[in-house]
Amino acid sequence: MSLAIMKTRLKGAQKGHSLLKKKADALSLRFRTILGKIIQTKTLMGEVMKEAQFSLAEASFAAGDFTQTVLQNVDKAQLKLKIKKDNVAGVSLPIFEHYTEGTDAYGLTGLARGGQQLSQCKKVFAKAVELLVDLASLQTAFITLDEVIKVTNRRVNAIEHVIIPKIQATMDYINTELDERDREEFYRLKKIQEKKKIIRQKAEEEKKKRAIEMDSQHQTVGEAKTIFEQAEADADLLF
């Protein structure tokens, strides 16, 4: 009964180890993919920010200081974020998506001069913000996957190096005890058979001895003389 229970536990542990190993492999694959995207996005981010700073310098040179004008015309955020969930092997990864809401509050800025430079500057900085959102989404997923992969690998190692060997050691002990019990049972049965054999031999010897005694008694009775024969053989008595 105990051996059957341990076999069931071993099978469950091996199945769990296989599933966790597949989960760890899937997460590691996604982790490497995200890492590659982060490297590409950061490289592109550096180029876009460089272009954005040049565009800002050109716009400032062409239109002058337009910071106060922009701040006065903006009352709420035009670029907003929404969060979605992506499921990877049972792990929820947040995905940030940006969208534009409302009209351009500073569309007339730079109407007098420097309008082209300001428009270019807005486009470049909008692209930079989009890349920042994508980078934030990738970084968040990267950190989340990193923690989950560590936990999953610890569980895989615990099952592989602690739980399964412990169950196997218990099964080996149970098998050893069962083998010892079988040997004891075999030895006991062998002793019982030997004793039965000795008892049968003694019974046969007793039977043979009784048969010999019976034959001896029959021979003695057959050789005995009758009373008349005995009388003839006796000598005459004189009175």
Residue, then its C-alpha position, 0 to 999 in steps of 0.5 A: m500500500s505504501l509502495a503504491i502511494m509512493k509510486t503515485r507521488l513519484k509519478g506526480a512529482q515527475k509530471g510536475h517537474s516536466l510541466l514546470k520545466k516546459k514553463a521555464d523554457a517558454l518563459s526563458l524564450r519570451f525573456r530572451t525575445i523581450l531582451g532583444k527588443i529592449i536592446q533595439t528599442k534603447t538603441l533607437m531611443g538614443e537616436v530619436m532623443k538625439e534627433a529630438q534635441f536637435s529639433l528642439a534647438e532648431a524650433s527654439f532658434a526659429a520661433g524663439d522661447f515658446t515654453q510659456t505658450v505651450l504651458q498656457n494652452v495645455d490643460k490636460a494630457q492629450l497622450k494617454l495610456k491603457i494597460k492590457k494583459d498578455n498571458v505567457a505560460g500562466v504569467s500575466l504580463p502588463i502591456f502599455e499602449h498609448y493613444t491620443e485623446g482630444t485635439d491638439a491644444y497648441g496647434l496654433t503655436g508657431l503660426a507667426r514664425g518657426g511653424q515648420q520647425l515646431s511641427q517637426c519637433k512635435k513629431v519627433f518628441a511624440k515618437a520619443v514618447e511612444l518609444l518610452v511607452d514601449l520601453a516601459s512595457l518591455q522593461t516591466a515584462f522583463i522584470t516580471l519574467d525575471e522574477v517568475i523564471k527565478v521562482t520556477n527554476r527554484r521549484v524545478n531544482a527542488i523537485e529534481h534534486v530534493i523531492i524526487p530523490k527523497i521519494q526514490a530513497t523511500m521507495d528503495y527502503i520499502n523495496t528492501e523491507l519487502d525483499e527482506r520480508d520475502r526472504e524471511e517468509f521463504y526461510r520460514l516456509k523452508k523450515i516448515q517443509e523440513k520439519k514436515k519432512i522429518i515428521r513424515q520420515k519418523a512416522e514412516e520409520e515408526k510404521k516400518k518398525r511396527a510392521i516388523e514387530m507384527d511380523s515377528q509376533h506372527q512367526t513366533v505364534g506359528e512356531a509354537k507346539t501344541i499341548f499334545e506335541q509338548a506332552e509327547a516330548d516330555a519325559d515319563l514321570l514315575f510315581 
